[in-house]
């Protein structure tokens, strides 16, 4: 298990893979860092994340895996906001994306959420 970090920490010494990810929620860019000693060309990766909306965070993680020469075998998501299209774009690129819950639409005014088949 390897964690992608948003900030430098004491267990990230030496060379690193890094990219920037724009957060629409926070309206700013965040760095994402993985130590090179933790990820390499012989690794097969399953990326796990909590939310998938437009896919920018996952694109950054995929970029890091590509830089490392690692093979991404699949992507697991807790909640996918399917109406924002990130999952569809990743699937169109050939990635297997599995979500525990897929939200088709949300209406804050009415307080409703439509779920799609996972």
Buried (B, 14 or more C-beta within 10 A) or exposed (E): EBEBBEEEEEEBEEEBBBBEBBEEEEEEEBBBBBBEEBBEEEBEBEBEBEBBBBBBBBBBBBBBBEBBEBEBEEBBBEBBBBBBBBBBBBEEEEBEBEBEBBBEEEEEEEEEEEEEEE
